[in-house]
Amino acid sequence: RRYLEKLEEPAVFDECTRVIISQVDEMKHLVDEFSAFAKMPSSMPVPDDLNAVVKDAVALYREAHPEVEYLIETDEGLPTIEIDRSQMSRAVGNLLENATTAVRECAEDRRQVTIRTTYDADIHLAVLEIMDSGCGIPAADKARLFEPYFSTKHGGTGLGLVIVNRIISDHNGFIRVRDNDAGGTIFSIELPVKG
């Protein structure tokens, strides 16, 4: 503001200022992500309702992204499961963020994210799937998705899925990625249920 009157081309100055502010915001985001990754507390699982965690996370995304259809299919027979609610919420949130970005960037007509829980009583396994109708992920990228700093998003930190993988590992679970037959991607989380 102080130099604006002295400049011959204030539009250039405004544009440069805007770019600097934008870059500072991006750096702040990067620092926040690195800090969150470095300071992740150890998991403290207690018996909790995974379906409730899923419903709470989806409620936030429905409000923020009304242009996306979020379908929830919960297995009401799913027993309580030992989870760290805040960490599991973060993992689900990261996956929902990725799915939402995928359908907003790729799916023009059918912007849909489906979140499904199922329970296999025979092997005491809870499964949480997050499916999107986006463009899908190339096979070469799938192999690297859980590597630190690998990102397919412009400006992505490459830590979102690393954090998810760490959280699921801390819960003695597994996360896998595969193609969605209807187009898009499915992230599948398998968690042990104490029998």
N, C-alpha and C positions, 0 to 999 in steps of 0.2 A: 504493500500500500504506500509505503514511504517513497518508493522509486517510480511509482506508476505515472506521476505527473511529468517526470523528467524523460520518460521513454518516448521514442518516436513510434514504436510499434507495440502498443500495450497488448494486442492480441497474442503476439508471440510470447511475451512475458507471462501472460495468463496461462497459455498452453504449457509452457515449461514448468510453471508452478504446479499446475494440475498433475503433470507427469511425476514430478518429485513427490507430491503428496501420495499419489497412487503407489509409487514404488516403496515409499516408507510403509504404507499399509500392508503391502505384500511381504516386506521384510518382517514386519511385526507378526504376521500370520505364520511365517516360516519359523521364527523364534519361538512362538507359542507352541507350534507342533513339536519342534525339537525338545523343548522344555517338558512338554507333557509326556513325550516318549521316555526321556531320561528319568523323570520323576515318578513314573508309574508305580503306585504302591503295590505291595504284594496282595494277592487275592485273599479275601476272607469270606469264603462261601458259608452260607447258612441255608437251611431249607426255605425255599421261596417258590413263588408261582411264575414260571417262565412265560405263560400266556399273558399274565398281567404286565410283565415287562414289555412284551411285544406290543400289546394294545396301547400302553402309555407312549411308547416311542412313535407308533404310527399316528396317534392323535396329533402329535406335534407337527408331523410332516403333512398331514391332511390340511391343517390350518395354514401352513406356510406355502403349500403348493396345490391350490384348488384345481389347477389344470391337469393334475395327475390323479388317476383313479387308483386308490390303495385298497386292495382286497385282503381281508384277514380270514384265514381258515385255521381255527385252532382246534386241536384235539382236546376235548373237554375231559377225556380220560387220562390226560397227562398228570402224573402225580407231582407232588412237590419235589423239587430238585435242588441240590446244593449248588447255589450260585452266589456270587458277589453281585448284588443288584446294580450298583452303580457302574461296575465294570461291564457287566453284561448289557446294560443300557447303552453304554458307549459303543460297544461292539455292534449292536443292532443299529444304532444311529449312524455309525460309519458306513455300514452296508446299505442302509436306506439312502444315505447321501449319494453314494455311488450309483445306486439303481435309479434314483431320481434324476441325477445328471444324465445318465445314459438315455432315459426315455425322453427327457426334455431336448436333448441334442439330436437324437436319431429318429424317434417315433413321432411322425406328424399326426397320424390319425388315431392310433391306439396307444396312448400313454398310460401304461398300466404296470403297477408293481403289486405282486402277490406275495404275501407273507403267510407261510404255513407251518404249523407245528404238528408233529405226529409222535406217537409213542409205540415202540415195539416191546411189549411186555415179555416176550420170550427171551430177548437178549438184554433187557433192561437198558434201552437206549432211547433217548429223546432226540428228535431231529427237528431242526429249525431251518427252513428254506426261504430264501429271499430271491424271487424271480422277477426279472424285468423284461419288457418288450422292446428293448433297445436294439442296437446294431450287433451286439455280441462282441466277443473278444477274440482276436486272432490267436491261433494256436501257439505261435512263437511268444506272444505276450503272456499267455496263461502260465507258462513255465516260470515266469519271472515275477508274477504278481505279488508274491509275499517276500520279495527281496527288498531290503531297505533302499530308499531313494529311487526306486524304479516307479515311474508314473507315466500313464498314457494321457493324463490331463495337462493342459497348458497351465502352468503355474502350480501344479500339484507338488506336494512335498515328497510323495512316495513313502509316507509313513502310515497312512490310514489303515491299509490292509496288514501292515506289519504289526500295528497295535492290536488289530482284531485277532490276528494269528496268535499273538502273545497271550491275550486274554483267554482265548479258547484253550490254548495249551496249559495255562495256569489252572483251568477247570478240568484237566485231563481229557479234553475233547479233541476233535479234529475238524478242520475246515477244508472243504473241497470246492472246486469250481468246475462247472460243465456248461455245455450249450443248452439253451432252452429250446425244445423242439418247435415251439411256436415263434422262435426268433428271440434273440436276446441271450441273457446269461442267468444261471442259477448258482448262487452261493449256498452251500449246504453245510450246516454245523451239526456235528454229532456229539452229544453229551451223555456220559454215563449216569444212570439213575441207580442209587443204592437200593438193592432189593432186600 
